[in-house]
Amino acid sequence: MALLSETIDRITPLQERFFTRAQARLDSLTKPTGSLGRLEEFARCLVAITENEMPSVAPKAVFTFAGDHGVTEEGVSAFPKEVTRQMVLNFLRGGAGINVLARHAGADVAVIDIGVDCDFGAVDGLIHKKVVRGTKNFTKGPAMTRQEAIRCIEVGIELATEYAAKGYGLFGTGEMGIGNTTPSSAIVSVMTGIPAAEVTGRGTGITDTALANKVRVIEKGIAINAPDAGDAIDVLAKVGGSEIGGIAGLILGAAANRVPTVIDGFISTAGALIAFGIEPKVRDYLFAAHESVEIGHVAALRKIGLRPILDLDLRLGEGTGAALAMMLIEGSLKIYREMATFGEAGVSTEGK
């Protein structure tokens, strides 16, 4: 708990003077004022987050946290939990969607076992940070103890601090965990006050019957555990997941180290909602990569106060949307740093 408290204390509000300085440079570039729209917004935010008037975001990393979920016993997913382990190995071989898109974006992929229900042994490239061997079935009691939930958050904080010290300038969040749209929907329902039926989607593509069961499972888990919406750690412990906690910690640790973070889809945003519940100032350090087709995603983004960058009907997870959005964010910085000013180009500003 000491690490979490110290991290929260280090998260400070963004300073308006950095937005002003960034805007002044953007307005001096050879273009009509404001003509690059949200790209200019991204550049201003990067300057303010880093407190550097000529920031760099290279190198970049996407953190893919993996964990299993006891609630899969209730038939909430189209796939068995063994797929979590299989996909972790696929990540490490470089064959998953996140590997392809991260290579395209020039980002590294860090794969973390934070809660998979198996022992991987000495597998090259895997970051071993196991807190639990899968969460418990939250229809029968809490998914984790409070201490386990805090430890998951601390894992994310430690990774953020480690990679910031290595010079990484932009983080992306990702995850893998069969059944994890169920705890994510539970978190969003509790934290927003919206009924579970209105924030629960089909995840891996379940049938109408399975979806109705999934909603009942979430409602039962919330009723049995009575998570406190005013205590984000309590929500994470009672109806959350280990990978969701790791994402929350990464976001908190990144903000404490002044590193911008791109959150992926629905599960990553559930993690961001936990981080926001712990310390609302993290919102200003975040970019929302995209709007997922999961119906609860919009509600979660709205609660935090984030506007998504992309809308591509994505629902894969892993960090794929974050990798795509990273390219636009980095593009905004290239414009900010490399585009000529009117003075440099000898272009008249009359009528600008």
C-alpha positions in Angstrom: 0.0 0.0 0.0 3.0 2.3 0.6 3.9 2.1 -3.1 0.4 3.0 -4.2 0.2 5.9 -1.8 3.5 7.3 -2.8 2.6 7.0 -6.5 -0.7 8.8 -6.0 1.1 11.6 -4.2 3.4 12.1 -7.3 0.5 12.6 -9.7 0.1 16.3 -10.3 -2.3 18.4 -12.4 -1.1 19.5 -15.8 0.2 23.1 -16.0 -1.7 25.5 -18.3 1.5 27.3 -19.3 2.7 24.2 -21.3 -0.6 24.1 -23.2 -0.1 27.8 -24.0 3.5 27.4 -25.2 2.5 24.4 -27.3 -0.4 26.3 -28.9 1.9 29.2 -29.7 4.2 27.0 -31.7 1.3 25.2 -33.4 -0.1 28.6 -34.4 3.2 29.6 -35.9 3.4 26.6 -38.3 2.7 26.9 -42.0 -1.0 26.0 -41.9 -4.3 27.8 -41.1 -4.9 28.1 -37.3 -6.4 24.9 -35.9 -6.5 23.2 -39.3 -5.0 19.9 -38.0 -7.8 19.5 -35.5 -7.2 16.7 -33.0 -3.6 16.2 -34.0 -3.0 19.7 -32.5 -4.8 18.6 -29.3 -2.6 15.5 -29.0 0.6 17.6 -29.4 -0.5 20.1 -26.8 -1.3 17.2 -24.4 2.1 15.6 -25.0 3.9 18.9 -24.2 1.9 19.4 -21.0 2.2 15.8 -19.8 6.0 15.7 -20.3 6.6 19.3 -19.4 8.9 19.4 -22.4 8.4 21.9 -25.2 10.1 19.5 -27.7 9.1 16.1 -26.4 9.8 12.7 -27.9 7.7 9.6 -27.4 10.3 7.0 -28.7 10.7 4.3 -27.7 7.1 3.1 -27.2 5.8 0.0 -25.5 2.5 -1.8 -25.3 1.9 -3.8 -22.0 -0.2 -6.9 -22.5 -1.3 -8.2 -19.1 -2.7 -11.8 -19.0 -4.9 -13.3 -16.3 -7.6 -16.0 -15.9 -11.1 -15.6 -14.4 -13.0 -18.0 -12.2 -16.3 -16.6 -13.4 -15.8 -18.5 -16.7 -17.2 -21.5 -14.7 -20.6 -19.8 -15.3 -20.5 -20.1 -19.1 -19.9 -16.4 -19.9 -17.4 -17.0 -22.7 -17.4 -18.7 -26.1 -13.9 -20.0 -25.4 -12.3 -22.1 -22.6 -9.8 -20.5 -20.2 -7.0 -22.6 -21.6 -6.9 -20.2 -24.5 -5.4 -17.5 -22.2 -2.3 -19.6 -21.8 -2.2 -20.5 -25.5 -2.5 -16.9 -26.6 0.3 -15.8 -24.2 2.6 -18.2 -26.0 1.4 -16.8 -29.3 2.3 -13.3 -28.1 5.8 -14.5 -27.2 6.2 -16.0 -30.7 5.2 -12.8 -32.3 2.1 -14.2 -34.0 -0.8 -12.3 -32.5 -2.6 -9.2 -33.7 -0.9 -7.0 -31.2 2.5 -8.2 -32.4 1.7 -7.3 -36.0 0.3 -3.9 -35.2 3.0 -3.1 -32.7 5.7 -3.9 -35.2 3.8 -1.6 -37.7 3.8 1.2 -35.0 7.4 0.7 -34.0 6.4 -0.3 -30.5 7.8 -3.1 -28.2 5.3 -5.5 -26.6 5.8 -6.5 -23.0 3.8 -9.6 -22.1 3.1 -10.0 -18.4 1.7 -13.1 -16.6 -0.1 -11.4 -13.7 -2.8 -14.1 -13.1 -2.8 -17.0 -15.6 -3.9 -20.3 -14.1 -0.8 -22.2 -15.1 3.0 -22.3 -14.6 4.8 -21.2 -17.7 8.3 -22.0 -16.4 11.3 -20.5 -18.1 9.7 -19.0 -21.2 11.8 -16.5 -23.1 10.3 -13.0 -23.1 7.6 -13.5 -20.5 7.5 -11.1 -17.6 6.7 -13.2 -14.5 4.5 -11.1 -12.1 1.9 -13.7 -11.1 -0.3 -12.5 -8.2 -3.0 -15.1 -8.4 -3.6 -18.3 -10.4 -6.8 -16.9 -11.8 -9.4 -15.0 -9.9 -12.1 -16.7 -8.0 -15.7 -17.1 -9.3 -17.3 -13.8 -8.1 -20.7 -15.3 -8.0 -19.6 -17.2 -4.9 -17.6 -14.4 -3.2 -14.9 -11.8 -4.0 -12.7 -12.4 -7.1 -9.6 -11.4 -5.0 -8.7 -10.3 -1.6 -8.1 -6.6 -1.2 -4.4 -7.3 -0.7 -4.2 -9.2 -4.0 -6.0 -6.4 -5.8 -3.5 -3.9 -4.4 -0.6 -6.1 -5.4 -1.9 -6.3 -9.0 -2.0 -2.5 -9.1 1.5 -2.3 -7.7 2.8 -4.7 -10.4 1.6 -2.1 -13.0 3.2 0.7 -11.1 6.5 -1.1 -10.9 6.5 -1.8 -14.6 5.6 1.8 -15.5 8.5 3.1 -13.3 10.9 0.5 -14.7 10.1 1.4 -18.4 10.1 5.1 -17.7 13.6 4.8 -16.3 14.6 3.0 -19.5 13.5 6.1 -21.4 10.2 4.9 -22.9 8.1 7.9 -23.8 4.7 6.4 -24.6 2.8 3.4 -23.1 -0.1 1.4 -24.5 -2.3 -0.9 -22.5 -3.4 -4.4 -23.5 -4.7 -7.6 -22.0 -5.5 -11.2 -22.5 -7.9 -13.2 -20.3 -10.8 -15.4 -21.4 -13.9 -14.2 -19.8 -12.6 -10.7 -19.0 -15.4 -8.7 -20.5 -17.5 -10.1 -17.6 -15.5 -8.4 -14.8 -15.1 -5.4 -17.0 -18.9 -5.0 -17.4 -19.3 -5.5 -13.7 -16.8 -2.8 -12.9 -18.4 -0.4 -15.4 -21.9 -1.1 -14.0 -20.8 -0.4 -10.4 -18.6 2.6 -11.2 -21.2 4.3 -13.4 -24.4 3.2 -11.7 -25.7 1.9 -15.0 -27.6 -1.5 -14.9 -25.5 -4.5 -16.0 -27.8 -5.2 -18.9 -26.9 -1.8 -20.5 -23.2 -2.2 -20.3 -22.7 -5.9 -21.0 -21.8 -7.1 -24.5 -21.1 -10.3 -26.4 -17.3 -10.4 -25.7 -15.9 -13.2 -27.8 -19.2 -13.5 -29.7 -21.7 -15.4 -27.5 -25.3 -16.2 -28.4 -28.4 -14.4 -27.2 -29.0 -17.1 -24.5 -25.4 -16.9 -23.3 -25.6 -13.1 -23.2 -28.7 -13.2 -21.0 -26.8 -15.6 -18.7 -23.8 -13.3 -18.6 -26.0 -10.4 -17.5 -27.5 -12.6 -14.7 -24.0 -13.7 -13.6 -22.9 -10.1 -13.3 -26.0 -9.0 -11.5 -25.5 -11.9 -9.1 -21.9 -11.1 -8.5 -22.7 -7.5 -7.7 -25.5 -8.4 -5.4 -23.5 -11.0 -3.5 -20.3 -8.9 -3.1 -21.9 -5.4 -2.8 -18.8 -3.6 -4.1 -18.4 0.0 -2.9 -18.5 2.4 -5.9 -16.7 5.0 -3.9 -13.8 2.6 -3.3 -12.2 1.6 -6.6 -9.9 -1.0 -5.0 -13.0 -2.6 -3.4 -14.6 -2.8 -6.8 -11.5 -4.3 -8.3 -11.1 -6.9 -5.5 -14.8 -8.0 -5.5 -15.7 -8.2 -9.2 -12.5 -7.4 -11.1 -9.5 -9.2 -12.6 -5.8 -9.3 -12.1 -5.0 -7.9 -15.6 -7.5 -5.1 -15.0 -5.6 -4.3 -11.8 -2.3 -4.4 -13.6 -3.6 -1.9 -16.2 -4.9 0.4 -13.5 -1.4 0.4 -11.8 0.4 1.0 -15.1 -1.8 4.1 -15.7 -1.1 5.4 -12.2 2.6 4.7 -12.4 2.8 6.3 -15.9 1.1 9.5 -14.7 3.5 9.6 -11.7 6.4 9.4 -14.1 4.8 11.9 -16.6 4.5 9.3 -19.4 1.4 9.5 -21.6 -0.6 6.3 -21.8 -2.9 5.1 -24.7 -5.7 2.9 -23.3 -7.0 0.2 -25.6 -10.6 -1.0 -25.6 -13.3 -2.1 -23.1 -11.1 -4.1 -20.7 -8.3 -1.5 -20.7 -10.9 1.2 -20.1 -12.3 -0.8 -17.1 -8.7 -0.6 -15.8 -8.6 3.1 -16.5 -11.9 3.5 -14.6 -10.3 1.8 -11.6 -7.2 4.1 -11.8 -9.5 7.2 -12.3 -11.5 6.1 -9.2 -8.3 5.9 -7.2 -6.9 9.2 -8.5 -9.0 11.3 -10.9 -6.0 13.4 -12.1 -4.8 10.4 -14.2 -7.4 11.4 -16.8 -5.2 14.2 -18.2 -2.4 11.7 -18.9 -4.6 9.4 -21.0 -5.4 9.0 -24.6 -8.4 6.8 -25.5 -7.4 4.7 -28.5 -10.8 3.8 -29.9 -14.4 3.2 -29.3 -15.1 -0.6 -29.0 -18.2 -2.3 -30.2 -18.7 -3.5 -26.6 -21.7 -1.6 -25.5 -20.3 -0.6 -22.1 -17.3 1.1 -23.5 -18.9 4.4 -24.3 -20.3 4.6 -20.7 -16.8 3.9 -19.3 -15.1 6.6 -21.5 -17.8 9.1 -20.6 -17.4 8.5 -16.9 -13.7 9.2 -17.1 -14.2 12.1 -19.6 -12.3 10.7 -22.6 -13.0 11.1 -26.3 -11.8 8.1 -28.4 -9.4 8.7 -31.3 -10.6 5.9 -33.6 -13.9 4.1 -34.4 -13.1 0.9 -36.3 -15.5 -1.6 -34.8 -12.6 -3.3 -32.9 -13.1 -5.8 -30.2 -9.9 -7.9 -30.1 -8.2 -6.3 -27.2 -4.5 -7.3 -26.6 -3.5 -3.6 -27.1 -4.3 -3.6 -30.9 -6.3 -0.4 -30.8 -3.6 1.3 -28.7 -0.9 0.4 -31.2 -2.9 1.9 -34.0 -3.6 5.1 -32.1 0.0 5.4 -31.2 0.8 6.1 -34.8 -1.6 9.1 -34.9 -0.3 10.4 -31.6 3.3 10.2 -32.8 2.3 11.8 -36.1 0.9 14.8 -34.2 4.3 15.1 -32.5 6.1 15.0 -35.8 3.9 17.8 -37.1 4.6 19.8 -34.0 8.4 19.2 -34.1 9.2 19.1 -37.8 6.7 21.3 -39.7 8.2 24.6 -40.7 7.1 27.9 -39.1 5.9 30.8 -41.3 9.2 32.6 -40.5 11.4 29.6 -41.4 9.5 29.0 -44.6 9.3 32.7 -45.6 5.5 32.4 -46.0 3.3 35.4 -45.4 0.9 35.3 -42.4 -1.5 37.8 -44.0 -5.0 36.4 -44.1 -4.0 33.4 -42.0 
